[in-house]
Amino acid sequence: MLAAIEVVKAQREVIGQLHLPHLPLRRTRLDRSHPHDKDWRTWRGFCLVMQRLASEVRRLQRGRGHVSKLSVATRASVSEKTISRTMRGYGLDPRADWPPFDWLPDEDRA
C-alpha cells in the first residue's frame, strides 16, 4: 500500500513538471471574470439591462418598497454575487451604488 502511495506522488510530481506548449495554460479566476451575458460585457449594456430589470421589478411592486438586488438577480436568472462582482468590475460599490436608476449608460467605464 505504501509503495502505491509513493508511485502516485511520483506521478503527480512528473505531471506537475510537464509543460505542453500546444495546450493552453490554466486560466486564473481573474481571466474568466468577464460576464457570461454578452450585454454585460460593456458598461452600457450592463447598465441598460440592470435599469430595465429594476424598472420591471418596481412596476411589479407597484412603486412600493426598495428594489433589491435579490429581486433583480432573480429576474435576470443570476445570483446577487454575480451582479455585485460585475458592479465591482465597473468600479461601482455594490452597496452604495444600488439601485441602478441613477447610472449613466453613456459614461466612460472600462
C-alpha positions in Angstrom: 0.0 0.0 0.0 2.8 2.4 0.9 4.5 1.7 -2.4 1.3 2.6 -4.3 1.2 6.0 -2.5 4.8 6.6 -3.4 4.1 5.8 -7.1 1.1 8.3 -7.1 3.3 11.0 -5.5 6.0 10.5 -8.1 3.4 10.6 -10.9 2.0 13.8 -9.6 5.4 15.4 -9.5 6.2 14.4 -13.0 2.9 15.6 -14.3 3.4 18.9 -12.5 6.7 19.4 -14.3 5.3 18.8 -17.8 4.8 21.8 -20.0 2.8 21.0 -23.1 3.1 24.0 -25.4 0.2 23.0 -27.6 -2.2 23.2 -24.6 -3.3 26.5 -23.1 -2.0 27.3 -19.7 -4.6 27.1 -16.9 -6.6 30.2 -16.7 -6.9 32.0 -13.4 -10.2 33.2 -11.9 -9.4 36.7 -13.0 -9.0 35.7 -16.6 -12.6 34.3 -16.5 -14.1 37.3 -14.9 -15.9 38.6 -17.9 -19.7 38.1 -17.6 -21.3 35.2 -19.5 -24.1 37.5 -20.7 -22.7 39.4 -23.7 -24.7 42.5 -22.9 -22.9 42.7 -19.6 -19.5 42.8 -21.2 -19.9 46.6 -21.8 -20.8 49.2 -19.3 -23.6 50.5 -21.5 -25.1 47.0 -21.9 -24.8 46.1 -18.2 -26.3 49.5 -17.2 -29.2 49.3 -19.5 -30.0 45.7 -18.6 -29.9 46.4 -14.9 -32.1 49.6 -15.3 -34.6 47.6 -17.4 -34.8 44.8 -14.9 -35.0 47.2 -11.9 -37.8 49.1 -13.6 -39.7 45.8 -14.2 -39.3 44.9 -10.5 -40.5 48.4 -9.5 -43.5 48.1 -11.8 -44.4 44.6 -10.3 -44.1 46.2 -6.8 -46.4 49.0 -8.0 -43.8 51.5 -7.0 -43.7 50.4 -3.4 -40.7 49.4 -1.5 -37.0 49.1 -2.3 -35.8 47.4 -5.5 -33.5 44.8 -4.0 -30.6 43.3 -5.8 -32.1 39.9 -5.0 -35.3 40.7 -6.9 -33.3 41.9 -9.9 -31.0 38.9 -9.7 -34.0 36.6 -9.7 -35.5 38.4 -12.6 -32.1 38.1 -14.5 -31.7 34.4 -13.5 -28.3 35.1 -11.9 -27.1 35.5 -8.3 -26.7 38.6 -6.3 -23.0 37.8 -6.2 -22.8 37.9 -10.0 -24.3 41.3 -10.1 -22.0 42.6 -7.3 -18.9 41.1 -9.0 -19.8 42.8 -12.3 -20.6 46.1 -10.5 -17.1 46.0 -8.9 -15.6 45.3 -12.3 -17.1 48.6 -13.5 -15.8 50.5 -10.4 -19.1 50.6 -8.5 -19.7 49.8 -4.9 -22.3 47.1 -4.7 -23.9 48.5 -1.6 -23.6 52.3 -2.1 -24.4 52.4 -5.8 -27.5 50.3 -5.8 -30.2 50.6 -7.2 -29.2 51.3 -10.8 -31.6 54.1 -11.7 -29.0 56.9 -11.5 -26.4 55.1 -13.5 -25.4 56.8 -16.7 -25.1 54.3 -19.6 -23.0 56.8 -21.8 -20.5 57.3 -19.0 -17.0 56.1 -19.9 -16.3 53.0 -17.8 -14.0 50.1 -18.6 
